């Protein structure tokens, strides 16, 4: 009888330790970084239509309304200005915060099987979703690893560029390693032969929202046509009065709770500002060889703002 008890205790001890070992292996594998594929994207086209959203990554009806709006104009692709996966950028929330709404645009062929999107982009073998990193995408114990393992993006997947039609796109990570990115960015920008250049990232160089300006991102963008950012949950078009370009736009109404315009007003002598905070929406851009038509459209399909950037 005593021997039987000892064997039972040994079995229980073995099983408990086996479970602990399994959990350790699982936790380790879940945080392991899948190496970036190093792909390049250069797609010829006479004209393109794309959407730009920021601060969208939450599973709610507001994001659903924005996603439905975007799908209604059938864009060639979508770019994001960060905060793709609230609140902490965890692997456990990325499917419901991103994939649930945008899997038809995401071709993440190297992601773990349970995270792979198998919609239209998968069937077409082409990625149509190009995010950039926000602060909430880093806010977990594994940092940006869940984001990097979920998306399949060009270059090192943290900051990268791609060409689609007449536009050269540059995605930056405004959270860290800025000096390293500046060197890369200016080399790429100076070598670009595309008609238009668009840069996008999370923290806005200039903002009249609650977060205000981000001095670390006040780079020389004088050879860029459009700078798209998020972080402040508003739409704002900002132009410096003494500079021909770029146009700065904050597109932070992708689905997360709205905030108010002009909480930190910009100097009217230095900036011309248009701001909107009443409803959710997206930036829609049409680009051809002569122009970019840039609109902000709300979920009622109202065009709230529109500008034309000429070649």
URUR-V243391 format. One record per pair of residues at least 24 apart in sequence whose ideal C-beta (glycine too) atoms are under 10 Angstrom apart, sorted by the first residue. I is the first residue (numbers start at 1). J is the second residue. Records with the same first field share a line. If there is no record, write none. Layout:
I->J ; J
//
This chain:
27->141 ; 142
29->112
30->90 ; 91 ; 92 ; 112 ; 142 ; 145 ; 146 ; 149
31->91 ; 140 ; 141 ; 142 ; 143 ; 145 ; 146 ; 149
32->142 ; 145 ; 149
33->142 ; 143 ; 144 ; 145 ; 146 ; 148 ; 149 ; 157
34->110 ; 111 ; 112 ; 145 ; 148 ; 149 ; 150 ; 152 ; 157
35->110 ; 148 ; 156 ; 157
36->110 ; 148 ; 151 ; 152 ; 153 ; 154 ; 155 ; 156 ; 157 ; 158 ; 160
37->109 ; 110 ; 152 ; 153 ; 154 ; 155 ; 157
38->153 ; 154 ; 155 ; 156 ; 157 ; 160
39->109 ; 110 ; 127 ; 152 ; 153 ; 154 ; 155 ; 157 ; 160 ; 162
40->154 ; 155 ; 160 ; 161 ; 162 ; 163
41->77 ; 126 ; 127 ; 130 ; 153 ; 154 ; 155 ; 160 ; 161 ; 162 ; 163 ; 164 ; 169
42->154 ; 161 ; 162 ; 163 ; 164 ; 168
43->76 ; 77 ; 126 ; 162 ; 163 ; 164 ; 165
44->163 ; 164 ; 165 ; 166
45->76 ; 163 ; 164 ; 165 ; 166 ; 167 ; 287 ; 288
46->165 ; 166 ; 287 ; 288 ; 289
47->76 ; 165 ; 166 ; 167 ; 286 ; 287 ; 288 ; 289 ; 290 ; 291
48->75 ; 76 ; 77 ; 164 ; 165 ; 166 ; 167 ; 196 ; 285 ; 286 ; 287 ; 288 ; 292
49->73 ; 74 ; 75 ; 76 ; 77 ; 165 ; 284 ; 285 ; 286 ; 287 ; 288 ; 293
50->75 ; 76 ; 77 ; 78 ; 79 ; 128 ; 130 ; 164 ; 165 ; 167 ; 169 ; 198 ; 283 ; 284 ; 285 ; 286 ; 287
51->75 ; 76 ; 77 ; 78 ; 79 ; 80 ; 105 ; 251 ; 254 ; 281 ; 282 ; 283 ; 284 ; 285 ; 297
52->78 ; 79 ; 80 ; 81 ; 130 ; 198 ; 200 ; 226 ; 228 ; 229 ; 230 ; 249 ; 251 ; 254 ; 282 ; 283 ; 284 ; 285 ; 294 ; 296
53->78 ; 79 ; 80 ; 81 ; 82 ; 83 ; 84 ; 102 ; 131 ; 228 ; 230 ; 251 ; 252 ; 253 ; 254 ; 255 ; 280 ; 281 ; 282 ; 283
54->79 ; 80 ; 81 ; 82 ; 83 ; 84 ; 131 ; 132 ; 134 ; 200 ; 201 ; 202 ; 204 ; 228 ; 229 ; 230 ; 231 ; 232 ; 233 ; 235 ; 249 ; 250 ; 251 ; 252 ; 253 ; 254 ; 255 ; 256 ; 282 ; 283
55->80 ; 81 ; 82 ; 83 ; 84 ; 86 ; 134 ; 136 ; 202 ; 230 ; 231 ; 232 ; 233 ; 234 ; 250 ; 251 ; 252 ; 253 ; 254 ; 255 ; 256 ; 257 ; 258 ; 259 ; 280
56->80 ; 81 ; 82 ; 83 ; 84 ; 85 ; 86 ; 97 ; 98 ; 101 ; 102 ; 131 ; 134 ; 230 ; 233 ; 251 ; 252 ; 253 ; 254 ; 255 ; 256 ; 280 ; 282
57->82 ; 83 ; 84 ; 85 ; 86 ; 87 ; 89 ; 93 ; 94 ; 96 ; 97 ; 98 ; 101 ; 102 ; 131 ; 134 ; 136 ; 137 ; 147 ; 254 ; 255 ; 256
58->83 ; 84 ; 85 ; 86 ; 87 ; 93 ; 96 ; 97 ; 98 ; 136 ; 254 ; 255 ; 256 ; 257
59->86 ; 93 ; 95 ; 96 ; 97 ; 98 ; 100 ; 101 ; 255
60->86 ; 97 ; 255 ; 256 ; 257
61->255 ; 280 ; 299
62->253 ; 254 ; 255 ; 256 ; 257 ; 258 ; 279 ; 280 ; 299
63->97 ; 98 ; 100 ; 101 ; 102 ; 254 ; 255 ; 256 ; 280
64->100 ; 101 ; 255 ; 299
65->255 ; 279 ; 280 ; 281 ; 298 ; 299 ; 300
66->101 ; 253 ; 254 ; 255 ; 279 ; 280 ; 281 ; 282 ; 297 ; 298 ; 299
67->100 ; 101 ; 102 ; 104 ; 105 ; 254 ; 255 ; 282 ; 299
68->101 ; 299
69->280 ; 281 ; 282 ; 284 ; 297 ; 298 ; 299 ; 300 ; 301
70->101 ; 102 ; 105 ; 254 ; 281 ; 282 ; 284 ; 297
71->101 ; 102 ; 104 ; 105
72->297 ; 301
73->282 ; 284 ; 286 ; 295 ; 297 ; 301
75->105 ; 128 ; 282 ; 284 ; 285 ; 286
76->105 ; 126 ; 128 ; 164 ; 165 ; 287
77->105 ; 121 ; 126 ; 127 ; 128 ; 129 ; 130 ; 162 ; 164 ; 169
78->102 ; 105 ; 106 ; 128 ; 129 ; 130 ; 131 ; 282
79->128 ; 129 ; 130 ; 131 ; 132 ; 162 ; 169 ; 171 ; 198 ; 200 ; 228 ; 251 ; 283 ; 285
80->129 ; 130 ; 131 ; 132 ; 133 ; 134 ; 137 ; 151 ; 171 ; 200 ; 202 ; 228 ; 230 ; 251 ; 254
81->131 ; 132 ; 133 ; 134 ; 171 ; 174 ; 200 ; 201 ; 202 ; 203 ; 204 ; 227 ; 228 ; 229 ; 230 ; 231 ; 249 ; 250 ; 251 ; 252 ; 254 ; 283
82->131 ; 132 ; 133 ; 134 ; 135 ; 136 ; 137 ; 138 ; 171 ; 172 ; 173 ; 174 ; 175 ; 200 ; 201 ; 202 ; 203 ; 229 ; 230 ; 231 ; 252 ; 254
83->131 ; 132 ; 133 ; 134 ; 135 ; 136 ; 137 ; 139 ; 202 ; 230 ; 231 ; 233 ; 252 ; 254 ; 255 ; 256
84->129 ; 131 ; 132 ; 133 ; 134 ; 136 ; 137 ; 146 ; 147 ; 150 ; 151 ; 202 ; 230 ; 254
85->131 ; 134 ; 136 ; 137 ; 139 ; 140 ; 146 ; 147 ; 150
86->134 ; 136 ; 137 ; 139 ; 255 ; 256 ; 257
87->136 ; 139 ; 140 ; 256
88->136 ; 137 ; 138 ; 139 ; 140 ; 141 ; 142 ; 146
89->133 ; 134 ; 135 ; 136 ; 137 ; 138 ; 139 ; 140 ; 142 ; 143 ; 144 ; 145 ; 146 ; 147 ; 150
90->137 ; 139 ; 140 ; 141 ; 142 ; 146 ; 147
91->115 ; 140 ; 142 ; 145 ; 146 ; 147 ; 149 ; 150
92->140 ; 146
93->140 ; 146
94->137 ; 146 ; 147 ; 149 ; 150 ; 151
95->150
97->136 ; 255
98->129 ; 131 ; 147 ; 150 ; 151
99->129 ; 150
101->254 ; 255
102->128 ; 129 ; 131
103->129
104->128 ; 129
105->129 ; 130
106->130 ; 131 ; 150 ; 151 ; 152
107->151 ; 152
108->149 ; 150 ; 151 ; 152 ; 153
109->152
110->149 ; 151 ; 152
111->148 ; 149 ; 150 ; 151 ; 152
112->149 ; 150
115->146 ; 149 ; 150 ; 151
116->150 ; 152
117->150 ; 151 ; 152
127->151 ; 152 ; 153 ; 154 ; 162
128->164
129->153
130->154 ; 160 ; 161 ; 162 ; 164 ; 169 ; 171 ; 200
131->157 ; 171 ; 200 ; 202
132->158 ; 159 ; 160 ; 170 ; 171 ; 172 ; 173 ; 174 ; 175 ; 199 ; 200 ; 201 ; 202 ; 228 ; 229 ; 230
133->157 ; 158 ; 159 ; 171 ; 172 ; 173 ; 174 ; 175 ; 176 ; 201 ; 202
134->173 ; 174 ; 175 ; 201 ; 202 ; 203 ; 229 ; 230 ; 231 ; 252
135->174 ; 175 ; 202 ; 203 ; 231
136->202 ; 231 ; 256
137->173 ; 175 ; 202
138->173 ; 175 ; 176
143->175 ; 176
144->173 ; 175 ; 176
155->184 ; 188
156->184
159->184 ; 185 ; 188 ; 201
160->184 ; 188
161->185 ; 188 ; 189 ; 192 ; 197 ; 199
163->192 ; 193 ; 194
164->194 ; 198 ; 287
165->194 ; 195 ; 196 ; 287 ; 288 ; 289
166->194 ; 195 ; 196 ; 287 ; 288 ; 289 ; 290 ; 291 ; 292 ; 311
167->192 ; 194 ; 195 ; 196 ; 197 ; 198 ; 225 ; 226 ; 285 ; 287 ; 288 ; 292
168->192 ; 193 ; 194 ; 195 ; 196 ; 197 ; 198 ; 199 ; 224 ; 225
169->194 ; 196 ; 197 ; 198 ; 199 ; 200 ; 226 ; 228
170->197 ; 198 ; 199 ; 200 ; 201 ; 221 ; 224 ; 227
171->198 ; 199 ; 200 ; 201 ; 228
172->199 ; 200 ; 201 ; 202 ; 203 ; 217 ; 219 ; 227 ; 229
173->201 ; 202 ; 203
174->200 ; 201 ; 202 ; 203 ; 204 ; 205 ; 214 ; 216 ; 217 ; 229 ; 230 ; 231
175->201 ; 202 ; 203 ; 216
178->216 ; 217 ; 219
181->219
182->219 ; 220
185->219 ; 220 ; 221 ; 224
186->219 ; 220 ; 223
189->220 ; 221 ; 223 ; 224
190->223
192->223 ; 224
194->225 ; 287
195->225 ; 287 ; 288 ; 289 ; 290 ; 291 ; 292 ; 311
196->224 ; 225 ; 226 ; 285 ; 287 ; 288 ; 289 ; 291 ; 292 ; 309 ; 310 ; 311
197->221 ; 223 ; 224 ; 225 ; 226 ; 227 ; 245 ; 246
198->224 ; 225 ; 226 ; 227 ; 228 ; 246 ; 285 ; 287 ; 292 ; 294 ; 309
199->224 ; 225 ; 226 ; 227 ; 228 ; 229 ; 246 ; 248
200->226 ; 227 ; 228 ; 229 ; 230 ; 249 ; 251 ; 283
201->227 ; 228 ; 229 ; 230 ; 231
202->229 ; 230 ; 231 ; 252
203->229 ; 230 ; 231 ; 232
204->228 ; 229 ; 230 ; 231 ; 232 ; 234 ; 236 ; 238 ; 248 ; 249 ; 250 ; 252
205->229 ; 238 ; 240 ; 246 ; 248
206->236 ; 238 ; 239 ; 240 ; 248 ; 250 ; 266 ; 267 ; 270 ; 271 ; 273
207->231 ; 232 ; 234 ; 236 ; 238 ; 248 ; 250 ; 252 ; 263 ; 264 ; 266 ; 273 ; 275
208->232 ; 234 ; 236 ; 238 ; 250 ; 260 ; 261 ; 262 ; 263 ; 264 ; 265 ; 266 ; 271 ; 273 ; 274 ; 275
209->233 ; 234 ; 235 ; 236 ; 250 ; 252 ; 259 ; 260 ; 261 ; 262 ; 263 ; 264 ; 275 ; 277
210->234 ; 259 ; 260 ; 261 ; 262 ; 263 ; 264
211->250 ; 252 ; 259 ; 263 ; 264
212->263 ; 264 ; 265 ; 266
213->264 ; 266
221->245 ; 246 ; 247 ; 248
222->246
224->248
225->287 ; 292 ; 294 ; 309 ; 310 ; 311
226->283 ; 285 ; 287 ; 292 ; 294 ; 307 ; 309
228->283 ; 285 ; 294
230->254 ; 256
232->259 ; 260 ; 261 ; 263 ; 264 ; 275 ; 277
233->257 ; 258 ; 259 ; 260 ; 277 ; 280
234->258 ; 259 ; 260 ; 261 ; 262 ; 263 ; 275 ; 276 ; 277 ; 278
235->261 ; 274 ; 275 ; 276 ; 277 ; 278 ; 279 ; 280 ; 281 ; 282 ; 283 ; 296 ; 297 ; 298 ; 304 ; 305
236->261 ; 262 ; 266 ; 273 ; 274 ; 275 ; 276 ; 277 ; 296 ; 305
237->272 ; 273 ; 274 ; 275 ; 276 ; 283 ; 294 ; 296 ; 304 ; 305 ; 306 ; 307
238->266 ; 271 ; 272 ; 273 ; 274 ; 275
239->271 ; 272 ; 273 ; 274 ; 307
240->266 ; 270 ; 271 ; 272
241->267 ; 268 ; 269 ; 270 ; 271 ; 272
242->269 ; 270 ; 271
243->270
245->309
246->309
247->292 ; 294 ; 307 ; 309
248->273
249->274 ; 283 ; 285 ; 294 ; 296 ; 305 ; 307
250->275 ; 283 ; 296
251->281 ; 282 ; 283 ; 296
252->277 ; 280
253->277 ; 278 ; 279 ; 280 ; 281 ; 282 ; 283 ; 296 ; 298 ; 299 ; 304
254->280 ; 281 ; 282 ; 283
255->280 ; 299
256->280
274->304 ; 305 ; 307
275->305
276->304 ; 305
278->302 ; 304
279->304
281->305
285->309
287->311
//
